[in-house]
Amino acid sequence: MIPEPAPTVRELLAFYLEAGVDCALAEEPIDRLAELDAPPPAPRAAPPVEAPRPVAAPAAMRGEAAPAPDVAIASAREAARTAPTLEALRELMQNFEGCALKHTATRLVFADGNPQARIMFVGEAPGRDEDIEGLPFVGRSGKLLDLMIGAIGLNRTTAYIANVIPWRPPGNRTPTPQETQICLPFIQRQIELVNPDLLVTLGNPSTQTLLSTREGIMRTRGRWFDYETGQRTIRALPTFHPAYLLRSPSYKRLAWQDLRAIAKVLAVS
């Protein structure tokens, strides 16, 4: 048999990225083969037996951990309510310590696009590429979103794009209900400040969170909802998340129907 050629560095990196490995644990490589040739360490003497010591209280019991979810949610509501502008809201979110996702993400992913746009798109949470660049929808799903909105004459200078969760969950896992509720006041205030004519929720999580429905995206997509800001009513339309369309391209036809409905409303309003 002819042996397969050894993978190149580029192929190995691509394999690691697909496997979810996106960070290194040390700056210098470790030669594990050299460790096998090293002499075994000398046996260590057994330590003297000590009397058991009382176990120290964990950080959470000493008040050093993140606040309790209900406290964090109340703090987020109060902070978001006081933000008079998008710039002030962004600064508040940069300094907010109530969500543990902030400490595992690389940076805050606030928004992209035109704050004066008539239409606002909201997804669920940033992914790896978004976490690196600090902008929403810049990976594969972002490229598809650009194509989708471009098909109805929109781009990132005529639309505003954000996520319910502004920090990437570790390993792109699904945000917990508590994390979503902590971040919810921020995206609600963001929608109020942008004040679009149309709100498009991308995918099931953002649709259920913002539109207060338990129905799945298959039932909600293509249906118009009313989103209440407290100041006015905004027309809202759920549709598929671009990442879902990448996995299930057969649903692009339905997504195109939703985009045509959006274009029709923008043209007549």
C-alpha positions as CSV (number, residue, x, y, z in Angstrom):
1,M,0.0,0.0,0.0
2,I,1.2,3.5,-0.8
3,P,1.3,5.5,2.5
4,E,-0.8,8.6,2.6
5,P,1.2,11.9,2.5
6,A,1.6,13.7,5.8
7,P,-0.8,16.6,6.2
8,T,0.5,20.1,5.7
9,V,0.5,22.7,8.4
10,R,-2.4,24.4,6.7
11,E,-4.4,21.2,6.7
12,L,-3.7,20.5,10.3
13,L,-4.8,24.0,11.3
14,A,-8.0,23.6,9.3
15,F,-8.6,20.2,11.1
16,Y,-8.1,21.8,14.5
17,L,-10.5,24.7,13.7
18,E,-13.2,22.3,12.5
19,A,-12.7,20.3,15.7
20,G,-13.3,23.5,17.7
21,V,-9.7,24.1,18.8
22,D,-9.3,27.9,18.5
23,C,-6.7,28.8,21.1
24,A,-3.3,27.5,22.3
25,L,-2.6,26.6,25.9
26,A,1.1,27.5,25.9
27,E,3.3,29.8,23.9
28,E,6.1,27.1,23.4
29,P,5.6,23.6,22.0
30,I,6.3,20.6,24.3
31,D,8.3,17.7,22.9
32,R,6.5,14.7,24.4
33,L,8.9,12.3,22.7
34,A,11.9,13.8,24.5
35,E,10.1,13.4,27.8
36,L,10.0,9.6,27.1
37,D,13.8,9.5,26.9
38,A,14.3,11.4,30.1
39,P,15.2,9.3,33.2
40,P,12.3,8.7,35.6
41,P,12.1,11.0,38.6
42,A,13.4,9.8,41.9
43,P,10.7,8.4,44.2
44,R,9.4,11.0,46.6
45,A,9.1,10.2,50.3
46,A,5.6,10.0,51.5
47,P,4.5,13.2,53.2
48,P,3.8,13.1,56.9
49,V,0.2,12.6,57.8
50,E,-1.4,15.8,59.0
51,A,-4.6,16.4,60.9
52,P,-7.4,17.4,58.5
53,R,-7.8,21.1,58.1
54,P,-11.1,22.9,57.7
55,V,-12.0,23.5,54.1
56,A,-12.0,27.1,53.0
57,A,-15.3,28.5,51.7
58,P,-15.5,28.8,47.9
59,A,-15.3,32.2,46.3
60,A,-19.0,32.2,45.7
61,M,-19.6,32.0,49.4
62,R,-17.1,34.8,50.1
63,G,-19.0,37.1,47.7
64,E,-16.2,37.2,45.1
65,A,-18.1,35.5,42.3
66,A,-20.5,37.0,39.8
67,P,-23.8,38.2,41.3
68,A,-26.8,36.0,41.6
69,P,-28.9,35.9,38.3
70,D,-31.8,37.9,39.7
71,V,-29.4,40.5,41.0
72,A,-27.6,40.6,37.6
73,I,-30.8,40.9,35.7
74,A,-32.0,43.8,37.9
75,S,-28.6,45.5,37.5
76,A,-28.7,45.0,33.7
77,R,-32.2,46.5,33.5
78,E,-31.2,49.5,35.5
79,A,-28.0,50.1,33.5
80,A,-29.7,49.7,30.2
81,R,-32.6,52.0,31.2
82,T,-30.1,54.9,31.9
83,A,-28.3,54.7,28.6
84,P,-29.3,57.8,26.6
85,T,-27.4,56.9,23.4
86,L,-26.0,53.8,21.7
87,E,-22.5,55.0,22.5
88,A,-23.4,55.2,26.2
89,L,-25.1,51.8,26.0
90,R,-22.0,50.3,24.5
91,E,-19.8,51.8,27.3
92,L,-22.2,50.4,29.9
93,M,-22.0,47.0,28.5
94,Q,-18.2,47.1,28.3
95,N,-18.1,47.8,32.0
96,F,-20.9,45.4,33.0
97,E,-19.7,42.6,35.2
98,G,-23.0,40.7,35.8
99,C,-22.7,38.2,32.9
100,A,-20.0,35.5,33.1
101,L,-19.8,35.2,29.3
102,K,-17.9,38.5,29.3
103,H,-14.9,36.8,31.1
104,T,-14.7,34.0,28.6
105,A,-15.1,36.0,25.4
106,T,-12.4,37.9,23.6
107,R,-14.4,41.1,23.2
108,L,-17.9,42.7,23.2
109,V,-19.7,42.2,19.9
110,F,-22.1,45.2,20.0
111,A,-23.4,45.9,16.5
112,D,-22.6,46.7,12.9
113,G,-24.3,48.8,10.3
114,N,-26.2,52.1,10.2
115,P,-27.9,53.2,13.5
116,Q,-30.2,55.3,11.4
117,A,-31.4,52.4,9.3
118,R,-35.1,51.6,9.0
119,I,-34.5,47.9,9.5
120,M,-32.7,46.0,12.2
121,F,-31.6,42.4,12.2
122,V,-31.1,40.5,15.5
123,G,-29.5,37.1,15.8
124,E,-28.7,35.0,18.9
125,A,-25.0,35.2,19.8
126,P,-21.5,35.8,18.3
127,G,-19.4,32.9,17.0
128,R,-15.7,32.5,16.8
129,D,-15.1,34.9,13.9
130,E,-17.4,37.6,15.5
131,D,-15.5,37.2,18.8
132,I,-12.2,37.9,17.0
133,E,-13.4,40.9,15.0
134,G,-15.8,42.3,17.5
135,L,-18.6,42.6,14.8
136,P,-21.7,40.5,14.3
137,F,-22.2,38.2,11.4
138,V,-18.7,38.2,9.8
139,G,-18.2,34.5,9.4
140,R,-19.8,32.1,6.9
141,S,-23.3,32.9,8.1
142,G,-22.5,36.6,7.9
143,K,-21.5,36.3,4.3
144,L,-24.8,34.6,3.6
145,L,-26.7,37.3,5.4
146,D,-24.9,39.9,3.3
147,L,-26.1,38.1,0.2
148,M,-29.6,37.7,1.5
149,I,-30.1,41.4,2.3
150,G,-28.2,42.4,-0.9
151,A,-30.9,40.5,-2.9
152,I,-33.5,43.1,-1.7
153,G,-31.2,46.1,-2.1
154,L,-29.8,46.3,1.4
155,N,-26.3,46.3,2.8
156,R,-24.5,47.1,6.0
157,T,-24.8,50.9,5.3
158,T,-28.6,50.6,5.1
159,A,-29.3,48.0,7.8
160,Y,-28.4,47.6,11.5
161,I,-27.3,44.2,12.8
162,A,-26.9,43.0,16.4
163,N,-27.4,39.9,18.7
164,V,-29.4,39.2,21.8
165,I,-26.2,38.0,23.5
166,P,-23.2,40.3,22.9
167,W,-20.5,37.9,24.1
168,R,-19.5,34.6,22.6
169,P,-20.5,31.6,24.7
170,P,-17.5,29.2,25.2
171,G,-17.3,26.7,22.3
172,N,-20.3,28.3,20.6
173,R,-22.6,26.5,23.1
174,T,-26.2,27.6,23.5
175,P,-26.6,30.4,25.9
176,T,-28.4,29.5,29.1
177,P,-31.8,31.0,30.0
178,Q,-30.1,33.0,32.8
179,E,-27.5,34.4,30.4
180,T,-30.2,35.3,27.9
181,Q,-32.3,37.1,30.6
182,I,-29.3,39.0,31.9
183,C,-28.5,40.3,28.4
184,L,-32.1,40.9,27.3
185,P,-32.4,44.4,28.7
186,F,-29.4,45.5,26.7
187,I,-30.7,44.4,23.3
188,Q,-34.2,45.8,24.2
189,R,-32.6,49.2,24.9
190,Q,-30.6,48.9,21.7
191,I,-33.8,48.4,19.7
192,E,-35.4,51.4,21.4
193,L,-32.4,53.6,20.6
194,V,-32.2,52.5,17.0
195,N,-36.0,52.7,16.7
196,P,-36.2,50.9,13.3
197,D,-39.4,50.6,11.3
198,L,-38.9,46.9,10.9
199,L,-37.3,44.3,13.2
200,V,-36.2,41.0,11.7
201,T,-35.4,38.2,14.2
202,L,-33.0,35.6,12.9
203,G,-33.6,32.1,14.1
204,N,-35.5,30.5,16.9
205,P,-33.7,31.9,20.0
206,S,-33.9,35.6,19.1
207,T,-37.5,35.2,17.9
208,Q,-38.7,33.5,21.1
209,T,-36.7,35.9,23.3
210,L,-37.7,39.2,21.7
211,L,-41.3,38.3,20.6
212,S,-42.2,36.4,23.7
213,T,-43.4,33.3,21.9
214,R,-42.8,29.6,22.5
215,E,-43.5,28.6,19.0
216,G,-40.7,27.3,16.8
217,I,-39.3,29.1,13.8
218,M,-41.1,26.9,11.4
219,R,-44.4,28.3,12.7
220,T,-43.3,31.9,13.3
221,R,-41.3,32.6,10.2
222,G,-43.1,34.7,7.6
223,R,-45.7,35.9,10.2
224,W,-45.8,39.6,11.3
225,F,-45.6,40.4,15.0
226,D,-45.9,43.6,17.0
227,Y,-42.8,44.5,19.0
228,E,-43.6,47.0,21.8
229,T,-40.8,49.3,22.9
230,G,-42.9,51.3,25.3
231,Q,-42.7,54.3,23.0
232,R,-44.1,52.8,19.8
233,T,-45.0,49.5,18.1
234,I,-42.5,48.1,15.6
235,R,-43.4,45.5,13.0
236,A,-41.4,42.4,13.4
237,L,-40.8,39.4,11.1
238,P,-39.0,36.2,12.1
239,T,-37.0,34.3,9.5
240,F,-34.3,31.6,9.4
241,H,-30.9,32.2,10.8
242,P,-28.3,32.2,8.0
243,A,-26.3,29.4,9.9
244,Y,-29.4,27.2,9.7
245,L,-29.7,27.9,6.0
246,L,-26.1,26.8,5.5
247,R,-27.0,23.5,7.2
248,S,-30.4,23.2,5.5
249,P,-30.2,25.0,2.1
250,S,-33.6,23.6,1.1
251,Y,-35.2,26.3,3.3
252,K,-33.6,29.1,1.4
253,R,-36.8,29.3,-0.7
254,L,-38.9,30.1,2.3
255,A,-36.3,32.6,3.5
256,W,-36.5,34.3,0.1
257,Q,-40.3,34.6,0.6
258,D,-39.6,36.4,3.9
259,L,-37.1,38.7,2.3
260,R,-39.6,39.7,-0.4
261,A,-42.2,40.5,2.3
262,I,-39.6,42.7,4.0
263,A,-38.8,44.5,0.7
264,K,-42.5,45.0,0.0
265,V,-43.1,46.7,3.4
266,L,-40.0,48.9,3.1
267,A,-41.1,50.0,-0.4
268,V,-44.6,51.1,0.7
269,S,-43.9,52.5,4.1
